[in-house]
Amino acid sequence: MSSGPRAFLEGGPDDMPQRIVEITPPGVELKIPFRGGYEHFKATSRHADTEQGRLTVYEWWERTEIAE
């Protein structure tokens, strides 16, 4: 992972491989590809202390499927 801004993901599928992800550019919503779809996370006002520092918590709010 590079040294860009990161977020801590909360909620969503239990088997997501990463809970700390890079955010480019930082914003209100993240769309993470996972298992043939996208997991959507929204920024919160909360922060989490992680091994990579204090990160904004992004909370899961929906899943969408990738059209084939």
Phi and psi in radians as a Rosetta constraint file:
Dihedral C 1 N 2 CA 2 C 2 CIRCULARHARMONIC -1.363 0.35
Dihedral N 2 CA 2 C 2 N 3 CIRCULARHARMONIC -3.018 0.35
Dihedral C 2 N 3 CA 3 C 3 CIRCULARHARMONIC -1.703 0.35
Dihedral N 3 CA 3 C 3 N 4 CIRCULARHARMONIC 0.318 0.35
Dihedral C 3 N 4 CA 4 C 4 CIRCULARHARMONIC -1.273 0.35
Dihedral N 4 CA 4 C 4 N 5 CIRCULARHARMONIC 3.112 0.35
Dihedral C 4 N 5 CA 5 C 5 CIRCULARHARMONIC -1.078 0.35
Dihedral N 5 CA 5 C 5 N 6 CIRCULARHARMONIC 2.557 0.35
Dihedral C 5 N 6 CA 6 C 6 CIRCULARHARMONIC -2.276 0.35
Dihedral N 6 CA 6 C 6 N 7 CIRCULARHARMONIC 2.854 0.35
Dihedral C 6 N 7 CA 7 C 7 CIRCULARHARMONIC -2.327 0.35
Dihedral N 7 CA 7 C 7 N 8 CIRCULARHARMONIC 2.697 0.35
Dihedral C 7 N 8 CA 8 C 8 CIRCULARHARMONIC -1.801 0.35
Dihedral N 8 CA 8 C 8 N 9 CIRCULARHARMONIC 2.152 0.35
Dihedral C 8 N 9 CA 9 C 9 CIRCULARHARMONIC -1.581 0.35
Dihedral N 9 CA 9 C 9 N 10 CIRCULARHARMONIC 2.300 0.35
Dihedral C 9 N 10 CA 10 C 10 CIRCULARHARMONIC -2.152 0.35
Dihedral N 10 CA 10 C 10 N 11 CIRCULARHARMONIC 2.307 0.35
Dihedral C 10 N 11 CA 11 C 11 CIRCULARHARMONIC 1.545 0.35
Dihedral N 11 CA 11 C 11 N 12 CIRCULARHARMONIC -2.937 0.35
Dihedral C 11 N 12 CA 12 C 12 CIRCULARHARMONIC 1.382 0.35
Dihedral N 12 CA 12 C 12 N 13 CIRCULARHARMONIC -2.927 0.35
Dihedral C 12 N 13 CA 13 C 13 CIRCULARHARMONIC -1.061 0.35
Dihedral N 13 CA 13 C 13 N 14 CIRCULARHARMONIC 2.412 0.35
Dihedral C 13 N 14 CA 14 C 14 CIRCULARHARMONIC -1.128 0.35
Dihedral N 14 CA 14 C 14 N 15 CIRCULARHARMONIC -0.454 0.35
Dihedral C 14 N 15 CA 15 C 15 CIRCULARHARMONIC -1.718 0.35
Dihedral N 15 CA 15 C 15 N 16 CIRCULARHARMONIC 0.337 0.35
Dihedral C 15 N 16 CA 16 C 16 CIRCULARHARMONIC -1.096 0.35
Dihedral N 16 CA 16 C 16 N 17 CIRCULARHARMONIC 2.357 0.35
Dihedral C 16 N 17 CA 17 C 17 CIRCULARHARMONIC -1.229 0.35
Dihedral N 17 CA 17 C 17 N 18 CIRCULARHARMONIC -0.433 0.35
Dihedral C 17 N 18 CA 18 C 18 CIRCULARHARMONIC -2.310 0.35
Dihedral N 18 CA 18 C 18 N 19 CIRCULARHARMONIC 2.440 0.35
Dihedral C 18 N 19 CA 19 C 19 CIRCULARHARMONIC -1.916 0.35
Dihedral N 19 CA 19 C 19 N 20 CIRCULARHARMONIC -0.195 0.35
Dihedral C 19 N 20 CA 20 C 20 CIRCULARHARMONIC -2.038 0.35
Dihedral N 20 CA 20 C 20 N 21 CIRCULARHARMONIC 2.092 0.35
Dihedral C 20 N 21 CA 21 C 21 CIRCULARHARMONIC -2.271 0.35
Dihedral N 21 CA 21 C 21 N 22 CIRCULARHARMONIC 2.686 0.35
Dihedral C 21 N 22 CA 22 C 22 CIRCULARHARMONIC -1.335 0.35
Dihedral N 22 CA 22 C 22 N 23 CIRCULARHARMONIC 2.504 0.35
Dihedral C 22 N 23 CA 23 C 23 CIRCULARHARMONIC -2.066 0.35
Dihedral N 23 CA 23 C 23 N 24 CIRCULARHARMONIC 2.134 0.35
Dihedral C 23 N 24 CA 24 C 24 CIRCULARHARMONIC -2.379 0.35
Dihedral N 24 CA 24 C 24 N 25 CIRCULARHARMONIC 2.029 0.35
Dihedral C 24 N 25 CA 25 C 25 CIRCULARHARMONIC -1.341 0.35
Dihedral N 25 CA 25 C 25 N 26 CIRCULARHARMONIC 2.820 0.35
Dihedral C 25 N 26 CA 26 C 26 CIRCULARHARMONIC -1.020 0.35
Dihedral N 26 CA 26 C 26 N 27 CIRCULARHARMONIC 2.428 0.35
Dihedral C 26 N 27 CA 27 C 27 CIRCULARHARMONIC -2.833 0.35
Dihedral N 27 CA 27 C 27 N 28 CIRCULARHARMONIC -2.710 0.35
Dihedral C 27 N 28 CA 28 C 28 CIRCULARHARMONIC -1.594 0.35
Dihedral N 28 CA 28 C 28 N 29 CIRCULARHARMONIC -0.550 0.35
Dihedral C 28 N 29 CA 29 C 29 CIRCULARHARMONIC -2.302 0.35
Dihedral N 29 CA 29 C 29 N 30 CIRCULARHARMONIC 2.519 0.35
Dihedral C 29 N 30 CA 30 C 30 CIRCULARHARMONIC -2.062 0.35
Dihedral N 30 CA 30 C 30 N 31 CIRCULARHARMONIC 2.526 0.35
Dihedral C 30 N 31 CA 31 C 31 CIRCULARHARMONIC -2.201 0.35
Dihedral N 31 CA 31 C 31 N 32 CIRCULARHARMONIC 1.877 0.35
Dihedral C 31 N 32 CA 32 C 32 CIRCULARHARMONIC -1.844 0.35
Dihedral N 32 CA 32 C 32 N 33 CIRCULARHARMONIC 2.088 0.35
Dihedral C 32 N 33 CA 33 C 33 CIRCULARHARMONIC -1.183 0.35
Dihedral N 33 CA 33 C 33 N 34 CIRCULARHARMONIC 2.340 0.35
Dihedral C 33 N 34 CA 34 C 34 CIRCULARHARMONIC -2.833 0.35
Dihedral N 34 CA 34 C 34 N 35 CIRCULARHARMONIC 2.195 0.35
Dihedral C 34 N 35 CA 35 C 35 CIRCULARHARMONIC 0.841 0.35
Dihedral N 35 CA 35 C 35 N 36 CIRCULARHARMONIC 0.935 0.35
Dihedral C 35 N 36 CA 36 C 36 CIRCULARHARMONIC 1.294 0.35
Dihedral N 36 CA 36 C 36 N 37 CIRCULARHARMONIC 0.300 0.35
Dihedral C 36 N 37 CA 37 C 37 CIRCULARHARMONIC -2.716 0.35
Dihedral N 37 CA 37 C 37 N 38 CIRCULARHARMONIC -2.872 0.35
Dihedral C 37 N 38 CA 38 C 38 CIRCULARHARMONIC -2.241 0.35
Dihedral N 38 CA 38 C 38 N 39 CIRCULARHARMONIC 2.378 0.35
Dihedral C 38 N 39 CA 39 C 39 CIRCULARHARMONIC -1.708 0.35
Dihedral N 39 CA 39 C 39 N 40 CIRCULARHARMONIC 2.248 0.35
Dihedral C 39 N 40 CA 40 C 40 CIRCULARHARMONIC -1.840 0.35
Dihedral N 40 CA 40 C 40 N 41 CIRCULARHARMONIC 2.327 0.35
Dihedral C 40 N 41 CA 41 C 41 CIRCULARHARMONIC -2.247 0.35
Dihedral N 41 CA 41 C 41 N 42 CIRCULARHARMONIC 2.457 0.35
Dihedral C 41 N 42 CA 42 C 42 CIRCULARHARMONIC -1.983 0.35
Dihedral N 42 CA 42 C 42 N 43 CIRCULARHARMONIC 2.502 0.35
Dihedral C 42 N 43 CA 43 C 43 CIRCULARHARMONIC -1.141 0.35
Dihedral N 43 CA 43 C 43 N 44 CIRCULARHARMONIC 2.495 0.35
Dihedral C 43 N 44 CA 44 C 44 CIRCULARHARMONIC -2.023 0.35
Dihedral N 44 CA 44 C 44 N 45 CIRCULARHARMONIC 3.084 0.35
Dihedral C 44 N 45 CA 45 C 45 CIRCULARHARMONIC -1.534 0.35
Dihedral N 45 CA 45 C 45 N 46 CIRCULARHARMONIC 0.001 0.35
Dihedral C 45 N 46 CA 46 C 46 CIRCULARHARMONIC -1.545 0.35
Dihedral N 46 CA 46 C 46 N 47 CIRCULARHARMONIC 2.794 0.35
Dihedral C 46 N 47 CA 47 C 47 CIRCULARHARMONIC -2.293 0.35
Dihedral N 47 CA 47 C 47 N 48 CIRCULARHARMONIC 2.686 0.35
Dihedral C 47 N 48 CA 48 C 48 CIRCULARHARMONIC -2.167 0.35
Dihedral N 48 CA 48 C 48 N 49 CIRCULARHARMONIC 2.385 0.35
Dihedral C 48 N 49 CA 49 C 49 CIRCULARHARMONIC -1.513 0.35
Dihedral N 49 CA 49 C 49 N 50 CIRCULARHARMONIC 2.035 0.35
Dihedral C 49 N 50 CA 50 C 50 CIRCULARHARMONIC -2.143 0.35
Dihedral N 50 CA 50 C 50 N 51 CIRCULARHARMONIC 3.075 0.35
Dihedral C 50 N 51 CA 51 C 51 CIRCULARHARMONIC -1.163 0.35
Dihedral N 51 CA 51 C 51 N 52 CIRCULARHARMONIC -0.244 0.35
Dihedral C 51 N 52 CA 52 C 52 CIRCULARHARMONIC -1.830 0.35
Dihedral N 52 CA 52 C 52 N 53 CIRCULARHARMONIC 0.269 0.35
Dihedral C 52 N 53 CA 53 C 53 CIRCULARHARMONIC 1.838 0.35
Dihedral N 53 CA 53 C 53 N 54 CIRCULARHARMONIC -3.002 0.35
Dihedral C 53 N 54 CA 54 C 54 CIRCULARHARMONIC -1.456 0.35
Dihedral N 54 CA 54 C 54 N 55 CIRCULARHARMONIC 2.091 0.35
Dihedral C 54 N 55 CA 55 C 55 CIRCULARHARMONIC -2.144 0.35
Dihedral N 55 CA 55 C 55 N 56 CIRCULARHARMONIC 2.603 0.35
Dihedral C 55 N 56 CA 56 C 56 CIRCULARHARMONIC -1.175 0.35
Dihedral N 56 CA 56 C 56 N 57 CIRCULARHARMONIC 2.390 0.35
Dihedral C 56 N 57 CA 57 C 57 CIRCULARHARMONIC -1.507 0.35
Dihedral N 57 CA 57 C 57 N 58 CIRCULARHARMONIC 2.232 0.35
Dihedral C 57 N 58 CA 58 C 58 CIRCULARHARMONIC -1.898 0.35
Dihedral N 58 CA 58 C 58 N 59 CIRCULARHARMONIC 2.211 0.35
Dihedral C 58 N 59 CA 59 C 59 CIRCULARHARMONIC -1.787 0.35
Dihedral N 59 CA 59 C 59 N 60 CIRCULARHARMONIC 2.353 0.35
Dihedral C 59 N 60 CA 60 C 60 CIRCULARHARMONIC -1.103 0.35
Dihedral N 60 CA 60 C 60 N 61 CIRCULARHARMONIC 2.464 0.35
Dihedral C 60 N 61 CA 61 C 61 CIRCULARHARMONIC -2.390 0.35
Dihedral N 61 CA 61 C 61 N 62 CIRCULARHARMONIC -0.356 0.35
Dihedral C 61 N 62 CA 62 C 62 CIRCULARHARMONIC -2.935 0.35
Dihedral N 62 CA 62 C 62 N 63 CIRCULARHARMONIC 2.908 0.35
Dihedral C 62 N 63 CA 63 C 63 CIRCULARHARMONIC -2.178 0.35
Dihedral N 63 CA 63 C 63 N 64 CIRCULARHARMONIC 2.446 0.35
Dihedral C 63 N 64 CA 64 C 64 CIRCULARHARMONIC -2.178 0.35
Dihedral N 64 CA 64 C 64 N 65 CIRCULARHARMONIC 2.635 0.35
Dihedral C 64 N 65 CA 65 C 65 CIRCULARHARMONIC -1.580 0.35
Dihedral N 65 CA 65 C 65 N 66 CIRCULARHARMONIC 2.614 0.35
Dihedral C 65 N 66 CA 66 C 66 CIRCULARHARMONIC -1.494 0.35
Dihedral N 66 CA 66 C 66 N 67 CIRCULARHARMONIC 2.226 0.35
Dihedral C 66 N 67 CA 67 C 67 CIRCULARHARMONIC -1.205 0.35
Dihedral N 67 CA 67 C 67 N 68 CIRCULARHARMONIC 2.409 0.35
